[in-house]
Amino acid sequence: MAVSAKQEVSGVLRPFKPVLMQEYGAEDTQLEAARKEMHRINTEMGLYK
């Protein structure tokens, strides 16, 4: 099964979440907002089909 570009972007962020939260104090809500913003920008740029 092929992975969509949107799934790939989410997958790239996933392994960094624990480090960003534990080492840098990022909150899950902040990381979720950043993920949504990445998707918005990628959609706007026509990177998703």
C-alpha distance matrix in Angstrom:
0.0 3.8 6.5 9.5 12.9 14.3 12.0 12.8 16.5 16.6 15.1 17.7 20.5 19.6 21.2 24.2 25.1 27.2 29.2 29.8 31.0 33.1 34.4 34.8 35.3 32.5 31.9 28.6 29.7 30.3 26.9 25.3 27.5 26.6 22.9 23.6 26.0 23.4 21.1 24.3 25.3 22.0 22.0 25.7 25.1 22.5 19.7 17.2 16.5
3.8 0.0 3.8 6.4 9.5 11.6 9.9 10.1 13.7 14.6 13.3 15.6 18.5 18.3 20.0 22.7 23.8 26.3 27.9 28.2 29.7 32.0 33.1 33.2 33.9 30.9 30.6 27.5 28.4 28.6 25.2 23.6 25.6 24.3 20.6 21.4 23.3 20.5 18.4 21.5 22.1 18.7 18.9 22.4 21.6 19.1 16.1 13.9 13.5
6.5 3.8 0.0 3.8 6.6 8.2 6.2 6.5 10.1 10.8 9.8 12.1 14.9 14.9 16.8 19.3 20.3 22.9 24.6 24.6 26.2 28.6 29.7 29.6 30.2 27.2 26.9 23.8 24.7 24.8 21.4 19.9 21.8 20.5 16.9 17.8 19.8 17.0 15.0 18.3 19.0 15.8 16.3 19.9 19.2 17.2 14.0 11.9 12.4
9.5 6.4 3.8 0.0 3.8 5.3 5.2 6.2 8.8 10.0 10.4 12.4 14.7 15.4 17.9 19.7 20.5 23.6 25.1 24.6 26.2 29.0 29.9 29.4 29.9 26.6 26.2 23.2 23.5 23.4 20.3 18.5 19.9 18.7 15.1 15.4 17.1 14.5 12.0 15.1 15.8 12.5 12.6 16.3 15.8 13.6 10.6 8.2 8.8
12.9 9.5 6.6 3.8 0.0 3.8 5.5 4.9 6.3 8.8 9.7 10.6 12.9 14.5 16.8 18.1 19.1 22.5 23.5 22.7 24.6 27.5 28.1 27.2 28.0 24.7 24.6 22.0 22.2 21.6 18.5 17.1 18.0 16.3 13.0 13.5 14.6 11.5 9.5 12.6 12.7 9.3 10.2 13.7 12.8 11.1 7.8 6.3 8.4
14.3 11.6 8.2 5.3 3.8 0.0 3.8 5.4 5.3 6.5 8.6 10.1 11.4 12.8 15.8 16.8 17.1 20.6 22.0 20.9 22.4 25.5 26.4 25.4 25.7 22.2 21.7 18.9 18.8 18.5 15.6 13.8 14.8 13.5 10.0 10.2 11.8 9.3 6.8 10.2 11.2 8.5 9.0 12.7 12.8 11.6 8.9 6.9 9.4
12.0 9.9 6.2 5.2 5.5 3.8 0.0 3.8 5.5 5.2 6.0 8.7 10.2 10.6 13.5 15.3 15.6 18.7 20.4 19.9 21.2 24.0 25.2 24.7 25.0 21.7 21.2 18.1 18.7 18.8 15.5 13.8 15.7 14.6 10.8 11.8 14.1 11.7 9.8 13.4 14.6 12.1 12.8 16.5 16.5 15.3 12.4 10.3 12.3
12.8 10.1 6.5 6.2 4.9 5.4 3.8 0.0 3.8 5.4 4.9 6.2 8.9 9.9 12.1 13.7 14.9 18.0 19.2 18.8 20.7 23.3 24.0 23.6 24.5 21.4 21.5 18.9 19.8 19.3 15.8 14.9 16.7 14.8 11.4 13.2 14.7 11.6 10.6 14.3 14.6 11.8 13.6 16.9 16.2 15.4 11.9 10.9 13.3
16.5 13.7 10.1 8.8 6.3 5.3 5.5 3.8 0.0 3.8 5.4 5.2 6.7 9.0 11.5 12.1 13.1 16.6 17.4 16.4 18.5 21.4 21.8 21.0 21.8 18.6 18.8 16.5 17.1 16.1 12.7 12.1 13.4 11.2 8.0 10.1 11.1 7.9 7.8 11.5 11.6 9.4 11.7 14.7 14.2 14.2 11.0 10.6 13.8
16.6 14.6 10.8 10.0 8.8 6.5 5.2 5.4 3.8 0.0 3.8 5.5 5.4 6.4 9.7 10.7 10.7 14.2 15.7 14.8 16.2 19.2 20.3 19.6 19.9 16.6 16.3 13.6 14.4 14.1 10.6 9.6 11.8 10.3 6.8 9.1 11.3 9.0 8.7 12.4 13.4 11.9 13.6 16.7 16.9 16.9 14.1 13.0 15.8
15.1 13.3 9.8 10.4 9.7 8.6 6.0 4.9 5.4 3.8 0.0 3.8 5.5 5.2 7.5 9.6 10.5 13.3 14.9 14.9 16.5 18.9 19.9 19.9 20.6 17.8 17.8 15.2 16.8 16.5 12.8 12.5 15.0 13.3 10.1 12.8 14.8 12.3 12.2 15.9 16.6 14.7 16.7 19.8 19.5 19.3 16.0 15.1 17.7
17.7 15.6 12.1 12.4 10.6 10.1 8.7 6.2 5.2 5.5 3.8 0.0 3.8 5.7 6.8 7.8 9.8 12.8 13.3 13.2 15.5 17.8 18.1 17.9 19.2 16.6 17.4 15.5 17.1 16.0 12.3 12.9 15.0 12.4 10.0 13.2 14.3 11.4 12.3 15.9 15.7 14.1 16.8 19.4 18.7 19.1 15.7 15.7 18.7
20.5 18.5 14.9 14.7 12.9 11.4 10.2 8.9 6.7 5.4 5.5 3.8 0.0 3.8 5.8 5.5 6.5 10.0 10.7 9.9 12.1 14.7 15.3 14.8 15.7 12.9 13.6 11.8 13.5 12.4 8.6 9.7 11.9 9.6 7.6 11.3 12.4 10.3 11.8 15.1 15.3 14.5 17.1 19.5 19.4 20.2 17.3 17.2 20.4
19.6 18.3 14.9 15.4 14.5 12.8 10.6 9.9 9.0 6.4 5.2 5.7 3.8 0.0 3.8 5.5 5.5 8.2 10.1 10.2 11.5 13.7 15.1 15.3 15.8 13.3 13.5 11.1 13.6 13.3 9.6 10.3 13.4 11.9 9.8 13.1 15.1 13.4 14.2 17.6 18.4 17.5 19.6 22.4 22.5 22.9 19.9 19.3 22.1
21.2 20.0 16.8 17.9 16.8 15.8 13.5 12.1 11.5 9.7 7.5 6.8 5.8 3.8 0.0 3.8 5.7 7.0 8.0 9.5 11.2 12.5 13.4 14.4 15.5 13.9 14.7 13.1 16.1 15.5 12.0 13.5 16.4 14.5 13.0 16.5 18.0 16.1 17.4 20.8 21.1 20.2 22.7 25.2 25.0 25.5 22.4 22.1 24.9
24.2 22.7 19.3 19.7 18.1 16.8 15.3 13.7 12.1 10.7 9.6 7.8 5.5 5.5 3.8 0.0 3.8 5.7 5.5 6.1 8.6 10.2 10.5 10.9 12.5 10.8 12.4 11.6 14.4 13.1 9.9 12.3 14.7 12.5 11.9 15.6 16.5 14.9 17.0 20.0 20.0 19.6 22.4 24.5 24.3 25.4 22.5 22.6 25.8
25.1 23.8 20.3 20.5 19.1 17.1 15.6 14.9 13.1 10.7 10.5 9.8 6.5 5.5 5.7 3.8 0.0 3.8 5.5 5.1 6.0 8.5 9.9 10.1 10.4 8.4 9.1 8.0 11.1 10.4 7.4 9.7 12.6 11.3 10.8 14.3 15.7 14.9 16.7 19.4 20.1 20.1 22.5 24.6 25.0 26.1 23.5 23.2 26.4
27.2 26.3 22.9 23.6 22.5 20.6 18.7 18.0 16.6 14.2 13.3 12.8 10.0 8.2 7.0 5.7 3.8 0.0 3.8 5.5 5.1 5.9 8.1 9.5 9.8 9.1 9.9 9.4 13.1 12.8 10.5 12.8 15.7 14.8 14.6 17.9 19.4 18.7 20.5 23.2 23.9 23.9 26.3 28.4 28.8 29.9 27.2 26.9 29.9
29.2 27.9 24.6 25.1 23.5 22.0 20.4 19.2 17.4 15.7 14.9 13.3 10.7 10.1 8.0 5.5 5.5 3.8 0.0 3.8 5.4 5.2 5.4 7.2 8.8 8.8 11.0 11.6 14.9 13.6 11.5 14.6 16.9 15.2 15.6 19.2 19.9 19.0 21.4 24.0 24.1 24.3 27.1 28.9 28.9 30.3 27.6 27.8 31.1
29.8 28.2 24.6 24.6 22.7 20.9 19.9 18.8 16.4 14.8 14.9 13.2 9.9 10.2 9.5 6.1 5.1 5.5 3.8 0.0 3.8 5.8 5.6 5.1 6.5 5.5 8.2 9.3 12.1 10.3 8.6 12.1 13.8 12.1 13.2 16.6 17.0 16.5 19.2 21.4 21.5 22.1 24.8 26.3 26.6 28.3 25.9 26.3 29.7
31.0 29.7 26.2 26.2 24.6 22.4 21.2 20.7 18.5 16.2 16.5 15.5 12.1 11.5 11.2 8.6 6.0 5.1 5.4 3.8 0.0 3.8 5.9 5.7 4.8 4.4 5.9 7.4 10.5 9.7 8.8 11.8 13.9 13.3 14.3 17.3 18.2 18.4 20.6 22.7 23.3 24.2 26.5 28.1 28.8 30.4 28.2 28.1 31.4
33.1 32.0 28.6 29.0 27.5 25.5 24.0 23.3 21.4 19.2 18.9 17.8 14.7 13.7 12.5 10.2 8.5 5.9 5.2 5.8 3.8 0.0 3.8 5.9 5.7 7.5 9.2 10.8 14.1 13.4 12.6 15.6 17.7 17.0 18.0 21.1 21.9 21.9 24.2 26.4 26.9 27.6 30.1 31.7 32.2 33.8 31.4 31.4 34.7
34.4 33.1 29.7 29.9 28.1 26.4 25.2 24.0 21.8 20.3 19.9 18.1 15.3 15.1 13.4 10.5 9.9 8.1 5.4 5.6 5.9 3.8 0.0 3.8 6.0 8.2 11.1 13.2 16.0 14.5 13.7 17.2 18.7 17.4 18.8 22.0 22.3 22.0 24.8 26.8 26.8 27.6 30.4 31.7 31.9 33.8 31.3 31.8 35.3
34.8 33.2 29.6 29.4 27.2 25.4 24.7 23.6 21.0 19.6 19.9 17.9 14.8 15.3 14.4 10.9 10.1 9.5 7.2 5.1 5.7 5.9 3.8 0.0 3.8 5.6 9.1 11.8 14.0 11.8 11.7 15.3 16.2 14.9 16.9 19.9 19.7 19.8 22.8 24.4 24.3 25.6 28.3 29.3 29.6 31.8 29.7 30.3 33.9
35.3 33.9 30.2 29.9 28.0 25.7 25.0 24.5 21.8 19.9 20.6 19.2 15.7 15.8 15.5 12.5 10.4 9.8 8.8 6.5 4.8 5.7 6.0 3.8 0.0 3.8 6.4 9.6 11.6 10.1 10.8 14.1 15.0 14.6 16.7 19.2 19.5 20.2 22.9 24.3 24.7 26.2 28.5 29.6 30.4 32.4 30.6 30.8 34.3
32.5 30.9 27.2 26.6 24.7 22.2 21.7 21.4 18.6 16.6 17.8 16.6 12.9 13.3 13.9 10.8 8.4 9.1 8.8 5.5 4.4 7.5 8.2 5.6 3.8 0.0 3.8 6.7 8.4 6.5 7.0 10.4 11.3 10.8 13.0 15.4 15.8 16.6 19.1 20.5 21.1 22.6 24.8 25.9 26.9 28.9 27.1 27.2 30.7
31.9 30.6 26.9 26.2 24.6 21.7 21.2 21.5 18.8 16.3 17.8 17.4 13.6 13.5 14.7 12.4 9.1 9.9 11.0 8.2 5.9 9.2 11.1 9.1 6.4 3.8 0.0 3.8 5.4 5.2 6.4 8.7 10.0 10.8 12.5 14.4 15.4 16.8 18.7 20.0 21.3 22.8 24.5 25.8 27.2 28.9 27.3 27.0 30.2
28.6 27.5 23.8 23.2 22.0 18.9 18.1 18.9 16.5 13.6 15.2 15.5 11.8 11.1 13.1 11.6 8.0 9.4 11.6 9.3 7.4 10.8 13.2 11.8 9.6 6.7 3.8 0.0 3.8 5.4 5.1 6.1 8.5 9.8 10.4 12.2 14.1 15.3 16.6 18.3 19.9 21.1 22.5 24.2 25.7 27.0 25.3 24.5 27.5
29.7 28.4 24.7 23.5 22.2 18.8 18.7 19.8 17.1 14.4 16.8 17.1 13.5 13.6 16.1 14.4 11.1 13.1 14.9 12.1 10.5 14.1 16.0 14.0 11.6 8.4 5.4 3.8 0.0 3.8 5.5 5.1 6.1 8.6 9.8 10.5 12.2 14.3 15.4 16.3 18.3 19.9 20.9 22.3 24.3 25.7 24.5 23.7 26.7
30.3 28.6 24.8 23.4 21.6 18.5 18.8 19.3 16.1 14.1 16.5 16.0 12.4 13.3 15.5 13.1 10.4 12.8 13.6 10.3 9.7 13.4 14.5 11.8 10.1 6.5 5.2 5.4 3.8 0.0 3.8 5.4 5.1 6.2 8.7 9.9 10.5 12.4 14.4 15.2 16.5 18.4 19.9 20.9 22.5 24.4 23.1 22.9 26.2
26.9 25.2 21.4 20.3 18.5 15.6 15.5 15.8 12.7 10.6 12.8 12.3 8.6 9.6 12.0 9.9 7.4 10.5 11.5 8.6 8.8 12.6 13.7 11.7 10.8 7.0 6.4 5.1 5.5 3.8 0.0 3.8 5.4 5.0 6.2 8.6 9.7 10.5 12.5 14.1 15.3 16.5 18.3 19.8 21.0 22.6 20.9 20.6 23.9
25.3 23.6 19.9 18.5 17.1 13.8 13.8 14.9 12.1 9.6 12.5 12.9 9.7 10.3 13.5 12.3 9.7 12.8 14.6 12.1 11.8 15.6 17.2 15.3 14.1 10.4 8.7 6.1 5.1 5.4 3.8 0.0 3.8 5.4 5.0 6.2 8.6 9.9 10.7 12.3 14.3 15.3 16.5 18.3 20.0 21.1 19.6 18.8 21.8
27.5 25.6 21.8 19.9 18.0 14.8 15.7 16.7 13.4 11.8 15.0 15.0 11.9 13.4 16.4 14.7 12.6 15.7 16.9 13.8 13.9 17.7 18.7 16.2 15.0 11.3 10.0 8.5 6.1 5.1 5.4 3.8 0.0 3.8 5.4 5.1 6.1 8.7 9.9 10.4 12.3 14.2 15.2 16.3 18.3 19.9 19.0 18.5 21.7
26.6 24.3 20.5 18.7 16.3 13.5 14.6 14.8 11.2 10.3 13.3 12.4 9.6 11.9 14.5 12.5 11.3 14.8 15.2 12.1 13.3 17.0 17.4 14.9 14.6 10.8 10.8 9.8 8.6 6.2 5.0 5.4 3.8 0.0 3.8 5.4 5.0 6.2 8.7 9.7 10.5 12.2 14.1 15.2 16.4 18.3 17.0 17.2 20.7
22.9 20.6 16.9 15.1 13.0 10.0 10.8 11.4 8.0 6.8 10.1 10.0 7.6 9.8 13.0 11.9 10.8 14.6 15.6 13.2 14.3 18.0 18.8 16.9 16.7 13.0 12.5 10.4 9.8 8.7 6.2 5.0 5.4 3.8 0.0 3.8 5.4 5.1 6.4 8.7 10.0 10.6 12.3 14.2 15.4 16.6 14.9 14.5 17.8
23.6 21.4 17.8 15.4 13.5 10.2 11.8 13.2 10.1 9.1 12.8 13.2 11.3 13.1 16.5 15.6 14.3 17.9 19.2 16.6 17.3 21.1 22.0 19.9 19.2 15.4 14.4 12.2 10.5 9.9 8.6 6.2 5.1 5.4 3.8 0.0 3.8 5.4 5.1 6.2 8.7 9.8 10.4 12.2 14.2 15.2 14.3 13.5 16.6
26.0 23.3 19.8 17.1 14.6 11.8 14.1 14.7 11.1 11.3 14.8 14.3 12.4 15.1 18.0 16.5 15.7 19.4 19.9 17.0 18.2 21.9 22.3 19.7 19.5 15.8 15.4 14.1 12.2 10.5 9.7 8.6 6.1 5.0 5.4 3.8 0.0 3.8 5.3 4.9 6.2 8.5 9.7 10.4 12.2 14.1 13.6 13.8 17.1
23.4 20.5 17.0 14.5 11.5 9.3 11.7 11.6 7.9 9.0 12.3 11.4 10.3 13.4 16.1 14.9 14.9 18.7 19.0 16.5 18.4 21.9 22.0 19.8 20.2 16.6 16.8 15.3 14.3 12.4 10.5 9.9 8.7 6.2 5.1 5.4 3.8 0.0 3.8 5.4 5.2 6.1 8.5 9.8 10.6 12.3 10.9 11.5 15.1
21.1 18.4 15.0 12.0 9.5 6.8 9.8 10.6 7.8 8.7 12.2 12.3 11.8 14.2 17.4 17.0 16.7 20.5 21.4 19.2 20.6 24.2 24.8 22.8 22.9 19.1 18.7 16.6 15.4 14.4 12.5 10.7 9.9 8.7 6.4 5.1 5.3 3.8 0.0 3.8 5.5 5.1 6.0 8.4 9.8 10.4 9.2 8.7 12.1
24.3 21.5 18.3 15.1 12.6 10.2 13.4 14.3 11.5 12.4 15.9 15.9 15.1 17.6 20.8 20.0 19.4 23.2 24.0 21.4 22.7 26.4 26.8 24.4 24.3 20.5 20.0 18.3 16.3 15.2 14.1 12.3 10.4 9.7 8.7 6.2 4.9 5.4 3.8 0.0 3.8 5.5 5.1 6.1 8.6 9.9 10.1 9.9 13.0
25.3 22.1 19.0 15.8 12.7 11.2 14.6 14.6 11.6 13.4 16.6 15.7 15.3 18.4 21.1 20.0 20.1 23.9 24.1 21.5 23.3 26.9 26.8 24.3 24.7 21.1 21.3 19.9 18.3 16.5 15.3 14.3 12.3 10.5 10.0 8.7 6.2 5.2 5.5 3.8 0.0 3.8 5.4 5.0 6.1 8.6 8.7 10.0 13.4
22.0 18.7 15.8 12.5 9.3 8.5 12.1 11.8 9.4 11.9 14.7 14.1 14.5 17.5 20.2 19.6 20.1 23.9 24.3 22.1 24.2 27.6 27.6 25.6 26.2 22.6 22.8 21.1 19.9 18.4 16.5 15.3 14.2 12.2 10.6 9.8 8.5 6.1 5.1 5.5 3.8 0.0 3.8 5.4 5.1 6.2 5.2 6.6 10.2
22.0 18.9 16.3 12.6 10.2 9.0 12.8 13.6 11.7 13.6 16.7 16.8 17.1 19.6 22.7 22.4 22.5 26.3 27.1 24.8 26.5 30.1 30.4 28.3 28.5 24.8 24.5 22.5 20.9 19.9 18.3 16.5 15.2 14.1 12.3 10.4 9.7 8.5 6.0 5.1 5.4 3.8 0.0 3.8 5.4 5.1 5.8 5.6 8.3
25.7 22.4 19.9 16.3 13.7 12.7 16.5 16.9 14.7 16.7 19.8 19.4 19.5 22.4 25.2 24.5 24.6 28.4 28.9 26.3 28.1 31.7 31.7 29.3 29.6 25.9 25.8 24.2 22.3 20.9 19.8 18.3 16.3 15.2 14.2 12.2 10.4 9.8 8.4 6.1 5.0 5.4 3.8 0.0 3.8 5.4 7.7 8.7 11.1
25.1 21.6 19.2 15.8 12.8 12.8 16.5 16.2 14.2 16.9 19.5 18.7 19.4 22.5 25.0 24.3 25.0 28.8 28.9 26.6 28.8 32.2 31.9 29.6 30.4 26.9 27.2 25.7 24.3 22.5 21.0 20.0 18.3 16.4 15.4 14.2 12.2 10.6 9.8 8.6 6.1 5.1 5.4 3.8 0.0 3.8 5.6 8.2 10.7
22.5 19.1 17.2 13.6 11.1 11.6 15.3 15.4 14.2 16.9 19.3 19.1 20.2 22.9 25.5 25.4 26.1 29.9 30.3 28.3 30.4 33.8 33.8 31.8 32.4 28.9 28.9 27.0 25.7 24.4 22.6 21.1 19.9 18.3 16.6 15.2 14.1 12.3 10.4 9.9 8.6 6.2 5.1 5.4 3.8 0.0 3.8 5.5 7.2
19.7 16.1 14.0 10.6 7.8 8.9 12.4 11.9 11.0 14.1 16.0 15.7 17.3 19.9 22.4 22.5 23.5 27.2 27.6 25.9 28.2 31.4 31.3 29.7 30.6 27.1 27.3 25.3 24.5 23.1 20.9 19.6 19.0 17.0 14.9 14.3 13.6 10.9 9.2 10.1 8.7 5.2 5.8 7.7 5.6 3.8 0.0 3.8 6.6
17.2 13.9 11.9 8.2 6.3 6.9 10.3 10.9 10.6 13.0 15.1 15.7 17.2 19.3 22.1 22.6 23.2 26.9 27.8 26.3 28.1 31.4 31.8 30.3 30.8 27.2 27.0 24.5 23.7 22.9 20.6 18.8 18.5 17.2 14.5 13.5 13.8 11.5 8.7 9.9 10.0 6.6 5.6 8.7 8.2 5.5 3.8 0.0 3.8
16.5 13.5 12.4 8.8 8.4 9.4 12.3 13.3 13.8 15.8 17.7 18.7 20.4 22.1 24.9 25.8 26.4 29.9 31.1 29.7 31.4 34.7 35.3 33.9 34.3 30.7 30.2 27.5 26.7 26.2 23.9 21.8 21.7 20.7 17.8 16.6 17.1 15.1 12.1 13.0 13.4 10.2 8.3 11.1 10.7 7.2 6.6 3.8 0.0
